[in-house]
Amino acid sequence: MLTAERCCTCFRHMVLVAVCILVASLARAGYAQVARMEVIPFESLTLTDQEFLARREDGEHVTIAGELRLPRSGNERFPLVTLLHGSGGVSNYVLDWEQEFLALGVATFVIDSVTARGIISVNDDQSQLGRLAQTEDAYRALALLAKHPRIDSARVMLMGFSRGGQNALYASLTRFQRMHAGAPGAHFAAYVAFYPDCSYTYRDDEDIVSQPVRVFQGTADNYAPVAPCRAYVERLEAKGKDIRLLEYPGASHVFDGRSFKPPVTLRQAQTMRNCQWEEGDNGQIFNAKTNQPFSYNDPCVERGATIAYDETAATAARQAVAELVAVTLKPVRLPK
């Protein structure tokens, strides 16, 4: 039942999210001007991983929000990139990508998955939010924006970073889409995952959509190492899936983040670089080596990681993404 107390709580969350997004927008006053910006609240569910995997919808209802930006005025319908942030929330490198897409003639929708849930960052305590919560958010945003008069629902790409990259990657699973995407046949035009955690093996994870899936990772990443992603991509490539891994020699986690030059050490950040998880019955996750139930207290979970900007890798990755956008979203760029 939607009680008065819950209504007030939802309203407070909506206001808080809107204020946070507005502050971020004002902080970007030096960026190129855009034709329109909308803060759009929408309802999602806060699901544990087991609830998500078992197709349960009894999680806590929450009103989150995203920031929609359109590259120019008029009545045309734009392609769109939905952006999922990492463990630290909406950060500068996510907003840099937003500007990249707007310059290409592509609208953007940056989802804030933490603020309305009363979270600032999950870097040091990943247990605050399920690993697949942002996948639920992404599917719901897709359904929402499909009805927007300025968005072409057939040209919407999903892109995520770190934890958000994990969600962008696994959002391509047809099983997850059947369970959570809502409208039959609802899918993104492409899936782009930057430095995701690939330490999870889900059931039917070789059955992905036919749309392109691209993974970008540095070989020196000590937060979400490239090896598990390489193994996963190779499995899917052997099945003939349209998935590719682009590796950047010597690049670290968040290699596209200009603000991380010089490198930054996150001493308390939880990392599962030495873990190998596997889905069992009823949506439960187990340590594949010990068969113990998933826990952030598992000895394989460690602390400490480095994030560092790599100009060479960042430049190459931006070019690769721009080429993917040109092929899959086909934006129209007006002459200057």
Secondary structure, DSSP 8 states (H G I E B T S, - for coil): ---HHHHHHHHHHHHHHHHHHHHHHHTTTTS---SEEEEEEEEEEE--HHHHHTT---SEEEEEEEEEEESS-SS--EEEEEEE-BTTBS-HHHHHHHHHHHHTT-EEEEEE-SGGGT-S--SS-GGGS-TTHHHHHHHHHHHHHTT-TTEEEEEEEEEEETHHHHHHHHTTBHHHHHHHS-STT---SEEEEES----EE-TTTT-B-SS-EEEEEETT-SSS-HHHHHHHHHHHHHTT-SEEEEEETT--BTTT-GGG-S-EEEEEEEE-TT--EEE-GGG-EEETTT--B--TTSTT-EEEEEE---HHHHHHHHHHHHHHHHHHT-------
